Amino acid sequence: MQKKNIINVTKTFFPSFKEYKKYLLKIWKNGWITNHGPLACRLENILKKYLGVKHLFFVSNGTVALEISIRALELKGEIITTPFSYVATTSSIVWMNCKPVFADINPDTLCISPDEIQKKITKKTSAILATHVYGNPCDIEGIENIADKFGLKIIYDAAHCFGVKYNDHSVLNEGSISTLSFHATKLFHTAEGGAIITNNAETACKISYLRNFGHKGLEAFWGLGINGKNSELHAAMGLCVLPQVKKLIISRKSQTELYNKLLLDKTNRLITPQKNNRTEYNFSYYPVIFESEKILIKVRTALNKQNVFPRRYFYPSLTDLNYINSPTLPVSSDISKRILCLPLYHGLKLNDIKKISELIKENI
């Protein structure tokens, strides 16, 4: 029986098993599999240089990275955030006993709007948690001006931002803290994992304790902490994937350019989010916005019938979560119903992109 060619929205990049095996042999020889092993420390040091950041902590996942960040900045009360992001952005705030207050998004970039942020500030506001949507940087200057004016901390959920530059330096240098996800679906991954980035030495010190149960040596404790460490097995995967990232970005860029050529025209029946011209992008995703939810569903159904599986990402708007008491915000609610991420990953054939594009054009 012939195997069906299934095209998912993304596909995990597997590095050379031969290279990974070399690291496995080192792990077995060392007998050291967790607790800040040599490979985990090596990966942290290499990533700091690669990304151009001062302090970077390799942690178990991107959600834990957000939770530790909130704790490290000692945030309380209300945190203004975006309703257009993955659920972890909001759930981390709630999990840390803070209250998410949603500010609507810019309809062009899909990132949180500084004007809407300012409308939501109260005496209880302690911080802004903004997402660089699909790796596309927020209005950083606008957000920082508000934070400075009201004395607020900034956390950037930069889960999609590996390698992204803004004004010729890493976007991860912005804000009080930035966080990354190294999940298997990401451009750079460690199977599961994430990172916390800060340029502040005092904040970095807190993070170092918080991710390791609060340990200060073997027999003393700095304070409350959790287990946010990551293993040698995950670090080994990252060390194998990292040398391939530039090649992966080049491939995704070519795929993106073909989608643009085939799908975008003067009719504006399909549009993509606007990007800042000061951004060096990493081509993490290919989102398209349809004229209506009805057309999106029609297109998705047609694609699914041909074993193509895009994703409604992000959907629904986070104001709709059943543990959140929030009014619906019009722009986020509207965009979330009309946006679809198309397949984009290493090894996706150009003929498949042509097929996907033709199916879309036939159904809009």
N, C-alpha and C positions, 0 to 999 in steps of 0.2 A: 504493500500500500504506500502510495506517495505521500510524503509528509507535507502538510499544508504550510504555505509561507505566511506565518503570522507576523504582522508588523505592529509592535506595541509603541506607545508614546515614547518610550525610552528603553535602553538596553544597557545592562551593566558591562563596563569594559573590564575584561580579564587580561591582565598582563601575562607575560610568558611564565608558564608553570615552572620551567627550568630555573628562571631567575628567582621565583618565589621559593622554590625548593631549597635554594642556597641559603636563604634566610631561615627557613625552617630547620635546617641542619645546625645553624648557629644557635637557634633557640634551644634545640635539644641538647647541644653540647654545653651551653651555658647553664641549663637547668633553671632558667629564669624566664617566667612567662607573664608576670604582671608586676605591679608596684614599682613604676618608674624604671623599667628595664632599659638596657643600653640602646635598643632599637627605638623605643618610644622617645627617649631623650635625643637620640640622633635625628629622628624625624622632626621633632620640635625645632632643633637648631637649624636644620636645613630649610624648614618652612619659613622661619623668621627671615633668613637671608633671601629666599626665593620671593617672598611677598613684600619684603621691605618694611617689616614691622619690628617694634622694640620688644614687646613681651607677648608670647604666644603659649597657650596651654592646651595640650592635646587631651581631649576629654571623650567620654563614652558616646555621646551623641549631641546633635544640635539643640535638642530640647533641654538637656541638662546644662548645656552652655548658657542658655537663656536664664534658667533658674538660678544658677550660680551667679550670673551677672547681676540679677535683681538683688540677691543677698549681699553681694560684694559692695554694691552701692548703697546698701542699707535703705532701700526704698520702702515707703509705706503709703497708705492712702490710695490716691488715684494715679494711674499711669495712662497717659493719652497715647492711643495706638490706632492702627489701621484696621478697618474691617475687611480689607482685601489682602489676605495673606494666608499661609497655611495655618491650620488650627493651633499648632504649637505656639505661635506668637501670642495668642490670647490665653490658651490654657496654662502657659507658664506663669502669666500674671496672676491668674486665679489660684493656681497651685501654691503660689507664694503669698497668699492671703492679701493680695492687693486687688484693687478694683480697676478693670479696664474701662476706659472712657473712649468711645470711638469718635474719630474725626474723619470726615469723608475724604475721598481721594480726588486727585487731579484727573479729569476725564481723558487727558492726552497721554500722560506718563503712567497712570494708574498707581502712582505712589501717593502717600498721604499729603494733603494740602496744608502748607503752613498757615494759610488764612483760616482754614477750618480748625486747625490746632488752637490758634489764639482764641477762638470763640469758646473753646471747651475748658480753658484754664480756670481753676478755682483755688481757694486757699488750701485745698487738700491735694492739689497736684504736686507730685514729687519728681516726675520724669516723663520723657517722651520715648516710646519704643516704636521706631519706624522701620519698615521693611523696604529694602532695595528690591523692588518687585522684578522677578525674573533676572536679577543681577543688574537692573537698570537703576543707577543711583538716584536717590531722592533729591529734592531741592535742599541740598545740604546747607547752603548759606542762609536760606530762609528759616530753616529749622534751628540752626545755631543762633541766629539773631534773636529768636523767640526764647530759646533756652537761656541765653545770656541776660536778656531783659528780665526774666522771671526767676532766675536762679535755679534752673532745672537741669537734671542729668539727662544724658542722651544715650540710649542703647540702640545700635543699628543691628537689626536682624539681617545679616549679610549672607544668609544660607546659600544663596545662588551666586555669590560674588567672587569665587576663587579666581584670582588673577586679574580682576577688573581694576582698571586705573582711572582716576579722576583727577584732572589737572596735573597729569604726568606723575602721580604717585598713587600708591595703593589706597583704594577707597576705604580699606580696613583701618586706616589711621584716623578716621573721622570719629567724632563723638567721644563719650566717656569710655565706652566699650563697644566692640563689634564682635559678632559671633558668626561662625561658619558651620555648615553641615558637611560631613564627609560620608553621608549615606551612600549606599551602593548605586543610587540613581544619579548621583552628582557627577559633574565634570571630573573633579578629583575626588577619589573616595578611598576609604580604608575599610570597606564593607559596611561597618557601622562606625560612627565616630563624629567628632566635631572639634571645634577649637574656640577659645576665648582670646581676644586680642585687646590689649590696652597699651597706651604709652605712659600711663601713670604708675610710678613705682609703688606707691602705697596701695593702690588698687590691685596691682599685680601680686603683692605680698598676701593680701587677703584671699585672692583667688587660689594661690598655691596651697593655703591651709584648707579652704572650703572644699576643694575637690578631693581631699585626702582625709576625710573624717574629722578634720580639725587638728590633726596630729602636729605637734611641735616636738619632733624627735620621737623616740620609741615609747617614752614613759610620761610624756607631758602633752597637754592639749592647749592650743591657742584659743579655741572656742568651738562653737557648733559647726559641724561640717557634714558632708555626705560622701558617698563613694562615687566620684566622677571620673576616676582614672580609666585609662584604656590599656589594652594588652599588647604584648610583643607580636602576636599573630596579626592584629590589626595594623600595627605600625609597619610590619613587614609588607603588607599589602600596599600601604601608602608609599613606601620606599620604592616599590616596583612600578606603581602607577605614575608617580610624579615625573619621571623622565619622558613620559609619553604625552604629557598634557599639551605641550605646544602643537604636536601633531594632531591631537584631537580637536583643538581649537581651529586649526586650519581646515580640517575636514568639515566641521560644523559651519564654518563661515561659508564654504563653498555650497553646502546644502541650503543654507539660509538665502544666499544670493539666488539660487535656482528657484526656491519657493517665491521669492520676491518677484522674479521675472515672470513666473507663470501665473501668479495669483493677484498681484496688485496692479490696478490700472486706474484710469481717471474716473471711473464710475463710482469708486469708493464703496462698492458693495462689500468689500473686505478691507479692513484696516488693521494695522499693527500699532502697538504702543510707540510713542515718540521717545527718542533717546537724545540725551544731552550731547552736543557736539564736542564737549570736553571729555567724553568718556571713551576709554579703550575697552571695548566690550569683549566678553568671553563666549558669546553665542550659546548660552545655557539652554534656552528654550525658543520655540517658535510659536507664539500665541497669535491667533487671529480673532478679530471681533466681527461678528455677523450683524446683519441689520435687525434680526429678531431672534428670540429664543426658538421660535417655531422653525425657522430656517436652520438654526444650529442643530436641532434634534433631527431634522430631515437629513442633513449632511452626515451627522454621526451615524444614523441608521444605515445610510448607503455605504459608508466606509466599513462599518462593522460586518455587513453582508459580504464584503470582500476581504475579511480578516485583517482589517486595519482598525486599530484601537487607539484613537486620540483620547485626550482626557480633559474633562471640564475642571480646569485648574486656574484660578481658585473658585470653587463653588461648594456650598452657597456662601453668600456674604456672612461674615462671622457674627453680625448682629442677630442672625437667626439661630445661634446656638441655644440649646434648651437650658443651659445653666447660666445664661446671660440675660439680664433684664435691660434691654437697650432698644431705643427706637430705630426703625429702619432708616438707613441713609440712602438717599436717592441714587447717587452716582455709583457707589459700590454695588448696590442691589441690582441696578440695571446692567452694569458691565459684567458682573458675575454670571448673569443669566445668558449672556451673549458671547462669552469668550471660550475658546477651545485651543488647547495646545496640541499642535500636530507633531507627528513622529520626527525626532531629531536625535541622532546618535551616530557614533562611529559605525562604519560598515553599512549604513543605510544606502541603498543603491540609488543612483540618480534616476534610473528607470522607475523605481518605486515612488520617488517624489513626483515624477511626471504622472504616474497613475493616480496618486492621491490628489494631485492638483486637478486633473481632468474630472475625477469624481466629484470634487467640490464644485467646480464650475458648472457641471451638469445639474447640480441640485440647489443652486442659489438663485 
